[in-house]
């Protein structure tokens, strides 16, 4: 990313023309229309229904879930891990690829940041739904012990959320200024919001320079931060002695898995915006082709970590590892385990190796499988290792031994997913989904180079 | 010190109170709602004379904890004549005196001071438990006594007796399993709010007024020693107005963790833990590692701890995990009873 903005480019006719066409294409979607209100209304109604389930849980206690002393972490924790994982994609796209100078990520960087913001924000709420005493949440800050990985998790997830929010917001400021001056026929309050949030942006080259410098700092800062959030999340398990969790590669195993689920989420979002917002010109087949390659790369890394995670203990077969692995490979969890590993990881990678498959629609379908697989994989990581503790489980009611999520649990989990959709909807519909100024700048530069 | 039923099995016995300004002030300050400078002064005094204080509170024992005792407020002999009933109390200079009952002022122990001493533990002690597997025949009296004392349902355990078998060729045996009160407790390490903590006398306790219900400690404990209140606890309604006793963990609270406490409330009274004294077969020994002596809960016989461990090939559960448990097991060799597995009752979830 070049920090200096060429002033001559900025005042050139080519740039102005490009800005006109790009902004009209992208701002076309920024409006409050019937479809938006209906969709948001539907999300809210569904959310209220699901949150009603949470009020039951609040009243009666966590006993309304399928959780019991044997399996005391279940769907909520799995969902939390999935959310933290998926939010990591903001860092992958904007930082890892962006800092490496990859040009084509510019139109999808904001989509990735929206996903990061939405999932990171709701991850914090998901963890509260798993607390036996959510009313005591302030105790975490009042009596917090820095020795506990939960404190680390709270700290880094919160920080990651705010830095991701900044990474979404900073490059949005010029676009808000553009929106303010170019959008007509929109509700006055929206224009007012743009005016306030654009902080009197006048498109001065110096402003761009400062903004780009700030972005660079944040993009570097978020790399260790993103590694920290998911490494610490993996340590919630890895610091315990249980078979299936007691693993020294849990950090990288989780990080590599996070890139897979995040990339899949971005592909689904890209497809949606390309089709529904009619952005075929900006989210091109080439973008899908390249994102497909990214998905293949991160999936292969993840498969590599899977091999380590399962084959090494599988070779030694220490007594409890053996029971755990048997459950996964041939036991009760075998259909889920093999389904996730094959349909959600191996087969998608094989398919995506073919250029013909790396087209928008087939990729979107594959990404849905990968994302669903990623969620279920978290379930496999969290739940089965608890079923076989060191000492036998005896003299307890039957429903304590086998964990089965209840309807209430599923509803509360659904609520968190709905909330993510609400955030994504609002951020992508009320604000430009693609960076107008960046695309215009790029296109103008390319055009001028062609003339030369 | 050895355990006997002498001590302060107080209710039948006379109320023993030491006259002491610190003590009185501490327990009378409960009338003041706001924390006055005087209160904080008292706290400081409490801090500086902790040893002294604990000794005295220890003496009042059960009486003070239960809140059923009375404190002697002044020795005014003249007024005694007006009332017929008298009670015996102990004065500061260790004289047993008789005073009129209406001169005795009722008090409630200061919850703050109780919580503080509950977190500190009993000074100078290192509690240790020895479980002789050769004597267990799964009477489950330990389990029942424990559940009764801590207001638990039949399937909610601080201590559970498990059927164990190492391999197909080795015999089955019964194993009572309380919390191991590890010296390197994984549960305490992971707790985000210091709700579960290690006391100086070796006991790992849980403060259910602090616990946020994240269950990280359950995930970390290799001994499955912890339980969670998934629903309203058994005696929630009846215990509602009771002051929280951190050494008994009663009242139990919904959405928090509960666990074996080595009966810290009983140790405060110089009594053996509930499970230990309930056992009909002499399975449990309990005592102080510093004194190198443990007392059998059934026979009340006190033996040399090191000798007992050495002569019987004692071991600790999963010592390889480095948790350093304070519970020792003696292997099931030369068993007193034949292994006979009774009919397993069906455990149904109750609300």
HADDOCK unambig.tbl for C-alpha pairs under 7 A between the chains (distance, minus, plus):
assign (segid A and resid 60 and name CA) (segid B and resid 231 and name CA) 6.35 0.50 0.50
assign (segid A and resid 61 and name CA) (segid B and resid 230 and name CA) 5.89 0.50 0.50
assign (segid A and resid 61 and name CA) (segid B and resid 231 and name CA) 5.26 0.50 0.50
assign (segid A and resid 61 and name CA) (segid B and resid 254 and name CA) 6.78 0.50 0.50
assign (segid A and resid 61 and name CA) (segid B and resid 255 and name CA) 6.26 0.50 0.50
assign (segid A and resid 62 and name CA) (segid B and resid 230 and name CA) 5.11 0.50 0.50
assign (segid A and resid 62 and name CA) (segid B and resid 231 and name CA) 6.72 0.50 0.50
assign (segid A and resid 62 and name CA) (segid B and resid 255 and name CA) 6.92 0.50 0.50
assign (segid A and resid 63 and name CA) (segid B and resid 230 and name CA) 4.27 0.50 0.50
assign (segid A and resid 63 and name CA) (segid B and resid 231 and name CA) 5.20 0.50 0.50
assign (segid A and resid 69 and name CA) (segid B and resid 227 and name CA) 5.84 0.50 0.50
assign (segid A and resid 69 and name CA) (segid B and resid 228 and name CA) 6.30 0.50 0.50
assign (segid A and resid 72 and name CA) (segid B and resid 215 and name CA) 6.98 0.50 0.50
assign (segid A and resid 130 and name CA) (segid B and resid 214 and name CA) 6.93 0.50 0.50
assign (segid A and resid 131 and name CA) (segid B and resid 212 and name CA) 6.53 0.50 0.50
assign (segid A and resid 131 and name CA) (segid B and resid 213 and name CA) 5.17 0.50 0.50
assign (segid A and resid 131 and name CA) (segid B and resid 214 and name CA) 5.01 0.50 0.50
assign (segid A and resid 132 and name CA) (segid B and resid 212 and name CA) 6.20 0.50 0.50
assign (segid A and resid 132 and name CA) (segid B and resid 213 and name CA) 4.04 0.50 0.50
assign (segid A and resid 132 and name CA) (segid B and resid 214 and name CA) 6.36 0.50 0.50
assign (segid A and resid 132 and name CA) (segid B and resid 255 and name CA) 4.01 0.50 0.50
assign (segid A and resid 132 and name CA) (segid B and resid 256 and name CA) 6.19 0.50 0.50
assign (segid A and resid 133 and name CA) (segid B and resid 212 and name CA) 4.89 0.50 0.50
assign (segid A and resid 133 and name CA) (segid B and resid 213 and name CA) 5.42 0.50 0.50
assign (segid A and resid 133 and name CA) (segid B and resid 255 and name CA) 5.48 0.50 0.50
assign (segid A and resid 134 and name CA) (segid B and resid 212 and name CA) 6.82 0.50 0.50
assign (segid A and resid 136 and name CA) (segid B and resid 212 and name CA) 5.60 0.50 0.50
assign (segid A and resid 137 and name CA) (segid B and resid 212 and name CA) 6.88 0.50 0.50
assign (segid A and resid 139 and name CA) (segid B and resid 193 and name CA) 6.57 0.50 0.50
assign (segid A and resid 140 and name CA) (segid B and resid 192 and name CA) 6.54 0.50 0.50
assign (segid A and resid 140 and name CA) (segid B and resid 193 and name CA) 5.80 0.50 0.50
assign (segid A and resid 143 and name CA) (segid B and resid 193 and name CA) 4.96 0.50 0.50
assign (segid A and resid 143 and name CA) (segid B and resid 194 and name CA) 6.82 0.50 0.50
assign (segid A and resid 144 and name CA) (segid B and resid 192 and name CA) 5.57 0.50 0.50
assign (segid A and resid 144 and name CA) (segid B and resid 193 and name CA) 4.77 0.50 0.50
assign (segid A and resid 145 and name CA) (segid B and resid 192 and name CA) 5.23 0.50 0.50
assign (segid A and resid 145 and name CA) (segid B and resid 193 and name CA) 5.68 0.50 0.50
assign (segid A and resid 145 and name CA) (segid B and resid 194 and name CA) 6.57 0.50 0.50
assign (segid A and resid 147 and name CA) (segid B and resid 189 and name CA) 6.60 0.50 0.50
assign (segid A and resid 147 and name CA) (segid B and resid 190 and name CA) 6.94 0.50 0.50
assign (segid A and resid 148 and name CA) (segid B and resid 189 and name CA) 6.36 0.50 0.50
assign (segid A and resid 148 and name CA) (segid B and resid 190 and name CA) 4.53 0.50 0.50
assign (segid A and resid 148 and name CA) (segid B and resid 191 and name CA) 5.84 0.50 0.50
assign (segid A and resid 148 and name CA) (segid B and resid 192 and name CA) 5.03 0.50 0.50
assign (segid A and resid 149 and name CA) (segid B and resid 190 and name CA) 6.58 0.50 0.50
assign (segid A and resid 150 and name CA) (segid B and resid 192 and name CA) 5.97 0.50 0.50
assign (segid A and resid 151 and name CA) (segid B and resid 192 and name CA) 6.23 0.50 0.50
assign (segid A and resid 240 and name CA) (segid B and resid 219 and name CA) 6.77 0.50 0.50
assign (segid A and resid 240 and name CA) (segid B and resid 220 and name CA) 4.64 0.50 0.50
assign (segid A and resid 241 and name CA) (segid B and resid 220 and name CA) 6.71 0.50 0.50
assign (segid A and resid 241 and name CA) (segid B and resid 222 and name CA) 6.61 0.50 0.50
assign (segid A and resid 242 and name CA) (segid B and resid 222 and name CA) 6.95 0.50 0.50
assign (segid A and resid 390 and name CA) (segid B and resid 222 and name CA) 6.05 0.50 0.50
assign (segid A and resid 390 and name CA) (segid B and resid 223 and name CA) 6.64 0.50 0.50
assign (segid A and resid 391 and name CA) (segid B and resid 223 and name CA) 6.36 0.50 0.50
assign (segid A and resid 394 and name CA) (segid B and resid 162 and name CA) 6.52 0.50 0.50
assign (segid A and resid 395 and name CA) (segid B and resid 155 and name CA) 6.59 0.50 0.50
assign (segid A and resid 395 and name CA) (segid B and resid 347 and name CA) 6.84 0.50 0.50
assign (segid A and resid 396 and name CA) (segid B and resid 155 and name CA) 5.34 0.50 0.50
assign (segid A and resid 396 and name CA) (segid B and resid 347 and name CA) 5.73 0.50 0.50
assign (segid A and resid 397 and name CA) (segid B and resid 347 and name CA) 4.59 0.50 0.50
assign (segid A and resid 397 and name CA) (segid B and resid 348 and name CA) 5.25 0.50 0.50
assign (segid A and resid 397 and name CA) (segid B and resid 349 and name CA) 6.17 0.50 0.50
